[in-house]
Amino acid sequence: MRNPFVRSLSPLLAVAAAATGGAGIANAQTPTPATGAQVVGHVYEATNSPAGNAIQIFDRLRDGRLRPGSAVATGGLGLGASLASQNALVRRGDLLYVVNAGDDTISTLAITGRGLVKRDVEPTGGDRPVSVTVHGSTVYVLNQGSETISGLRVGPDGHLSVLPRSTRQLSKAGDADPAAAQVSFTPDGRHLLVTHKGDQTIDTFAVHGRYAGSAVPNRSAGSTPYGFDFDRRGHAIVSEAGPSAVSSYGVRFGRLRTITPSLSDTQAAACWLVTTRDGRYAYTVNAASSTISSYRIGTDGRLSLLAAVAARTTGGGTDAALSPDNKTLQVRLGNGDIASYAVAHNGNLASLQDTSGTATSGTAGLATD
């Protein structure tokens, strides 16, 4: 769906106070005409403040630079510490979905001609939600604390309702804490995948109608499976923080089939991973080495390392998102700043700028339109 909200999000509206994350946050944000640069989209960052979670908005300019705007309250509470996850904030069409790990809720916000408008806040059905995924009108949330996933329905207006009897337990290997990191639907909506950092497992859930079946554990090809994305043929591309590597899998009949096992990027702590829309490239954000690595994805899902250091980050990275046109990569930094990179047709990256916004608290989500 084409986003109708392409005007500048005004930086003159109140911005969340750095100390509280809640003071002066607008419930909706009025756009004003861009001055001196064309606004082609936006970047959204969850502040994760325990005093009141909010979405910090940045105008995304045609040249790839960002311009900070204001923040809009989610109506829930952040955790105030790293969620150690991917997809804490996602966009589908003209709706944003964000987990509020401090009070175990999920919020929807609509991207409208008046800016971001809060639509709903509902319980997630578990403890410490850290990741969310959407397929059609079905939403599933990963509750890291209770080691479950739970489903909701979303209406056209963004209002949520609980999907009865949809909560499913994650698999568990012995007494290890799964420390689950991400939940996502496969592109066809027939499966849900959940990565476990703590016990080297990737759960698959077959989905029938809106409902996920029981968890089927699959041993990860490498240790500490973390963030993941899919290519356009539905192969799962998964980062591994332990060896700082990436594996690829086919997803079929409720199970995973390893295609490329644990291909090292030679860096440290590959945590967050995104793929380009055409399915040709994947990028890992390596938290401990403050670098970004790039991989080429074959049509059969096989991986090859394109560049061990495709770009460097300042102060490490804590999340990533690609613009819908695949022309820019945004990386969330440890202090909440956003680093922007131009993406070339051959997969190369070129650094553009770091942009500061409202103070944030730990890893908590990044999305673009």
C-alpha positions as CSV (number, residue, x, y, z in Angstrom):
1,M,0.0,0.0,0.0
2,R,1.4,3.4,-0.9
3,N,1.8,5.6,2.1
4,P,-0.1,8.8,1.7
5,F,1.8,10.6,4.4
6,V,4.7,12.0,2.4
7,R,4.9,15.5,3.8
8,S,7.4,16.6,6.5
9,L,6.6,15.6,10.1
10,S,7.0,18.9,11.9
11,P,10.0,19.2,14.2
12,L,8.2,22.1,15.9
13,L,5.8,19.9,17.9
14,A,6.9,18.8,21.3
15,V,9.5,16.1,21.6
16,A,9.6,13.6,24.4
17,A,11.8,14.7,27.3
18,A,15.0,12.8,27.4
19,A,14.8,12.0,31.1
20,T,11.3,10.6,31.1
21,G,10.5,9.7,27.6
22,G,6.9,10.9,28.3
23,A,6.8,14.7,28.9
24,G,5.6,16.8,26.0
25,I,4.8,13.8,23.7
26,A,2.2,14.6,21.1
27,N,-0.7,12.2,20.5
28,A,-0.7,13.1,16.8
29,Q,1.7,15.1,14.7
30,T,0.7,17.7,12.1
31,P,2.8,17.6,9.0
32,T,4.3,20.8,7.6
33,P,5.8,21.4,4.1
34,A,9.3,20.3,3.7
35,T,11.8,23.1,3.5
36,G,14.8,22.7,1.2
37,A,14.6,19.0,0.7
38,Q,11.9,16.5,-0.5
39,V,10.5,14.1,2.0
40,V,10.0,10.6,0.5
41,G,9.3,8.6,3.7
42,H,10.0,8.3,7.4
43,V,11.9,6.3,9.9
44,Y,10.3,5.3,13.2
45,E,12.1,4.4,16.4
46,A,10.6,3.2,19.7
47,T,12.0,5.1,22.7
48,N,11.3,2.2,25.2
49,S,11.1,4.6,28.1
50,P,9.6,3.1,31.3
51,A,7.9,6.4,32.0
52,G,6.0,6.1,28.7
53,N,7.0,4.4,25.4
54,A,6.9,6.6,22.3
55,I,7.7,6.6,18.6
56,Q,10.4,9.0,17.6
57,I,9.8,10.1,13.9
58,F,12.4,11.1,11.4
59,D,11.7,12.5,7.9
60,R,13.5,10.5,5.3
61,L,14.8,12.8,2.6
62,R,15.4,11.9,-1.1
63,D,19.2,12.1,-0.7
64,G,19.0,9.5,2.1
65,R,19.5,11.8,5.0
66,L,17.2,12.0,8.0
67,R,15.6,14.9,9.8
68,P,14.3,14.4,13.3
69,G,10.7,15.3,14.1
70,S,8.6,14.8,17.2
71,A,7.6,11.8,19.2
72,V,4.2,10.2,19.6
73,A,3.1,8.3,22.7
74,T,2.2,4.6,22.3
75,G,0.0,4.5,25.4
76,G,2.1,1.8,26.9
77,L,5.3,1.6,29.0
78,G,8.8,0.7,27.7
79,L,11.2,-1.6,29.6
80,G,14.0,0.9,30.0
81,A,16.6,-1.8,29.0
82,S,17.4,-3.7,25.9
83,L,14.7,-6.1,24.6
84,A,17.5,-8.2,23.0
85,S,15.2,-8.8,20.0
86,Q,14.3,-7.9,16.5
87,N,10.9,-6.7,15.2
88,A,9.8,-4.9,18.4
89,L,8.4,-2.3,16.0
90,V,7.0,-3.2,12.5
91,R,5.0,-1.4,9.8
92,R,2.4,-3.1,7.7
93,G,0.6,-0.8,5.2
94,D,-0.4,2.4,7.1
95,L,-0.2,0.9,10.6
96,L,2.7,0.6,13.0
97,Y,2.7,-2.2,15.6
98,V,4.9,-1.7,18.7
99,V,5.4,-3.8,21.8
100,N,5.4,-2.2,25.2
101,A,7.5,-4.5,27.3
102,G,7.1,-2.5,30.5
103,D,3.4,-3.2,30.9
104,D,2.9,-6.3,28.6
105,T,0.9,-4.5,25.9
106,I,1.0,-3.9,22.2
107,S,0.0,-0.6,20.5
108,T,-1.1,0.2,17.0
109,L,-0.6,3.7,15.5
110,A,-2.0,4.8,12.1
111,I,0.1,6.7,9.6
112,T,-2.3,9.4,8.5
113,G,-2.4,12.8,6.8
114,R,-2.4,14.3,10.3
115,G,0.7,12.3,11.3
116,L,0.9,9.3,13.6
117,V,-2.4,8.7,15.5
118,K,-2.7,6.1,18.3
119,R,-5.4,3.5,17.5
120,D,-5.3,0.9,20.2
121,V,-3.4,-0.6,23.2
122,E,-4.1,-4.2,24.2
123,P,-2.5,-6.8,26.5
124,T,-0.3,-9.3,24.7
125,G,-1.4,-12.3,26.7
126,G,2.0,-12.9,28.2
127,D,5.0,-11.4,30.0
128,R,7.6,-9.1,28.4
129,P,6.6,-8.8,24.8
130,V,9.7,-8.2,22.6
131,S,8.7,-8.9,19.0
132,V,5.6,-8.7,16.8
133,T,4.6,-10.0,13.3
134,V,1.6,-9.4,11.1
135,H,0.1,-11.4,8.2
136,G,-3.2,-10.0,6.8
137,S,-5.4,-9.3,9.8
138,T,-3.6,-11.7,12.1
139,V,-1.0,-10.5,14.7
140,Y,1.3,-12.7,16.8
141,V,3.4,-11.4,19.7
142,L,6.4,-13.1,21.2
143,N,6.3,-12.9,25.0
144,Q,9.9,-13.5,26.1
145,G,9.3,-13.6,29.8
146,S,6.5,-16.2,29.7
147,E,8.1,-18.1,26.7
148,T,4.9,-18.0,24.6
149,I,3.4,-16.5,21.5
150,S,-0.1,-15.1,21.5
151,G,-2.4,-14.0,18.7
152,L,-4.7,-11.0,18.1
153,R,-6.9,-9.8,15.3
154,V,-6.5,-6.3,13.8
155,G,-9.3,-4.4,12.1
156,P,-9.0,-2.0,9.2
157,D,-9.0,0.9,11.6
158,G,-6.1,-0.6,13.6
159,H,-8.1,-1.8,16.6
160,L,-7.0,-5.1,18.1
161,S,-8.9,-7.9,19.7
162,V,-7.6,-11.0,21.4
163,L,-7.6,-14.2,19.4
164,P,-9.1,-16.7,21.9
165,R,-7.1,-19.8,22.8
166,S,-4.2,-18.7,20.6
167,T,-1.4,-18.8,23.2
168,R,1.3,-21.4,22.4
169,Q,4.3,-22.4,24.5
170,L,7.8,-22.3,23.0
171,S,9.8,-25.5,22.9
172,K,12.4,-25.9,25.6
173,A,15.7,-27.7,25.6
174,G,16.2,-28.9,29.2
175,D,16.5,-26.2,31.8
176,A,17.9,-23.6,29.4
177,D,16.2,-20.2,29.1
178,P,15.1,-20.0,25.4
179,A,15.8,-16.2,25.6
180,A,13.6,-15.9,22.4
181,A,14.5,-13.0,20.1
182,Q,12.1,-12.8,17.2
183,V,8.8,-14.1,15.9
184,S,7.9,-13.7,12.2
185,F,5.4,-15.2,9.7
186,T,6.8,-16.7,6.6
187,P,5.9,-14.6,3.5
188,D,3.0,-17.0,2.6
189,G,1.7,-16.9,6.2
190,R,1.7,-20.7,6.6
191,H,4.3,-20.8,9.3
192,L,5.6,-18.8,12.3
193,L,9.3,-18.9,13.2
194,V,10.8,-18.0,16.6
195,T,14.5,-17.8,17.3
196,H,15.9,-18.9,20.7
197,K,19.2,-17.3,21.6
198,G,19.5,-19.3,24.8
199,D,19.2,-22.9,23.6
200,Q,20.3,-22.8,20.0
201,T,16.8,-23.6,18.7
202,I,14.5,-22.2,16.0
203,D,10.8,-23.1,16.6
204,T,8.4,-23.5,13.7
205,F,4.7,-23.3,14.1
206,A,2.4,-24.5,11.3
207,V,-0.5,-21.9,10.9
208,H,-4.0,-23.0,10.0
209,G,-6.5,-20.2,9.5
210,R,-5.4,-17.7,12.2
211,Y,-4.1,-20.3,14.6
212,A,-0.6,-21.6,15.2
213,G,-0.1,-25.2,16.0
214,S,2.4,-26.6,18.6
215,A,6.0,-25.6,18.5
216,V,8.4,-27.9,16.5
217,P,12.0,-27.4,17.6
218,N,14.7,-27.2,15.0
219,R,18.4,-27.2,15.9
220,S,20.1,-24.0,14.7
221,A,23.0,-24.5,12.4
222,G,25.1,-22.1,14.6
223,S,24.9,-20.8,18.1
224,T,22.7,-17.9,19.4
225,P,20.2,-17.6,16.5
226,Y,19.0,-14.0,16.7
227,G,17.4,-11.8,14.0
228,F,16.1,-13.1,10.7
229,D,14.4,-12.1,7.5
230,F,13.2,-13.9,4.3
231,D,14.2,-13.7,0.7
232,R,11.5,-13.4,-2.0
233,R,11.3,-17.2,-2.3
234,G,10.6,-17.7,1.3
235,H,14.0,-18.9,2.5
236,A,14.8,-17.9,6.1
237,I,18.1,-16.0,6.5
238,V,19.1,-16.1,10.2
239,S,21.9,-14.3,12.0
240,E,23.9,-16.1,14.7
241,A,25.4,-13.8,17.4
242,G,27.7,-16.6,18.9
243,P,30.0,-17.2,15.9
244,S,28.9,-13.9,14.1
245,A,27.6,-15.8,11.2
246,V,24.5,-16.3,9.0
247,S,22.6,-19.5,8.1
248,S,19.8,-20.0,5.5
249,Y,17.0,-22.5,5.6
250,G,14.1,-23.7,3.6
251,V,10.7,-23.9,5.4
252,R,8.5,-26.7,4.4
253,F,6.0,-29.1,6.1
254,G,6.4,-27.4,9.4
255,R,10.2,-27.9,9.6
256,L,13.5,-26.3,8.6
257,R,15.9,-27.6,6.1
258,T,19.5,-26.2,6.3
259,I,20.8,-24.7,3.0
260,T,23.9,-22.8,4.1
261,P,25.1,-23.6,7.6
262,S,26.7,-20.9,9.7
263,L,28.7,-18.8,7.2
264,S,31.0,-16.5,9.2
265,D,31.2,-12.8,8.6
266,T,34.5,-12.7,10.5
267,Q,33.2,-10.0,12.7
268,A,31.7,-10.1,16.3
269,A,28.1,-10.6,17.4
270,A,26.0,-10.6,14.2
271,C,22.6,-9.8,15.8
272,W,20.2,-8.0,13.5
273,L,19.6,-9.0,10.0
274,V,17.5,-7.6,7.1
275,T,17.2,-8.6,3.4
276,T,16.5,-6.5,0.4
277,R,13.1,-6.7,-1.2
278,D,14.5,-8.3,-4.3
279,G,16.0,-11.1,-2.1
280,R,19.5,-10.6,-3.5
281,Y,21.3,-9.3,-0.4
282,A,21.3,-9.6,3.4
283,Y,22.9,-7.2,5.9
284,T,24.0,-8.1,9.5
285,V,24.6,-5.5,12.2
286,N,27.5,-6.7,14.2
287,A,27.1,-5.2,17.7
288,A,30.5,-6.1,19.2
289,S,32.7,-5.0,16.2
290,S,30.6,-1.9,15.3
291,T,30.4,-3.1,11.7
292,I,27.8,-4.1,9.0
293,S,28.5,-7.2,6.9
294,S,26.8,-8.0,3.5
295,Y,25.8,-11.4,2.0
296,R,24.7,-12.4,-1.4
297,I,21.6,-14.7,-1.5
298,G,21.4,-17.2,-4.4
299,T,18.1,-18.1,-6.0
300,D,18.2,-21.4,-4.2
301,G,18.8,-19.7,-0.8
302,R,22.6,-20.3,-0.7
303,L,24.7,-17.6,0.9
304,S,28.0,-16.1,0.0
305,L,29.9,-13.4,1.9
306,L,29.9,-10.2,-0.1
307,A,31.8,-8.0,2.3
308,A,32.9,-8.7,5.8
309,V,33.0,-5.0,6.5
310,A,30.5,-3.4,4.2
311,A,30.3,-0.3,6.5
312,R,31.2,0.7,10.0
313,T,29.0,2.1,12.7
314,T,29.8,4.5,15.5
315,G,29.2,3.1,19.0
316,G,27.8,-0.2,17.7
317,G,24.5,-1.1,16.2
318,T,21.3,-2.2,17.9
319,D,18.7,-2.7,15.1
320,A,18.3,-2.2,11.3
321,A,15.6,-1.4,8.7
322,L,15.7,-1.0,4.9
323,S,13.6,1.7,3.2
324,P,10.8,0.3,1.0
325,D,12.7,1.2,-2.2
326,N,15.9,-0.5,-0.9
327,K,17.9,2.6,-1.5
328,T,18.8,3.3,2.1
329,L,19.7,1.2,5.2
330,Q,19.0,2.6,8.6
331,V,20.9,1.3,11.7
332,R,19.9,2.1,15.2
333,L,22.9,2.9,17.4
334,G,23.4,2.2,21.0
335,N,22.6,5.8,22.1
336,G,19.4,5.9,20.0
337,D,21.0,7.8,17.0
338,I,20.2,6.5,13.5
339,A,23.0,5.9,11.0
340,S,22.0,6.0,7.3
341,Y,23.7,4.3,4.4
342,A,23.1,4.4,0.7
343,V,22.6,1.0,-0.8
344,A,24.0,0.5,-4.3
345,H,22.6,-1.9,-7.0
346,N,25.5,-4.3,-6.4
347,G,24.9,-4.4,-2.6
348,N,27.6,-2.0,-1.6
349,L,27.0,0.5,1.2
350,A,28.1,4.1,1.5
351,S,27.8,6.0,4.8
352,L,25.5,9.1,4.7
353,Q,25.1,10.5,8.2
354,D,24.2,9.8,11.9
355,T,21.1,11.6,13.1
356,S,20.2,12.3,16.7
357,G,16.6,12.3,18.1
358,T,14.9,11.7,21.4
359,A,16.8,9.8,24.0
360,T,16.0,6.1,23.9
361,S,16.5,3.2,26.3
362,G,18.1,0.0,24.9
363,T,17.2,-1.9,21.8
364,A,13.6,-1.4,21.1
365,G,12.7,-1.4,17.4
366,L,13.1,0.4,14.1
367,A,10.8,0.7,11.0
368,T,10.6,2.7,7.8
369,D,8.1,3.8,5.2
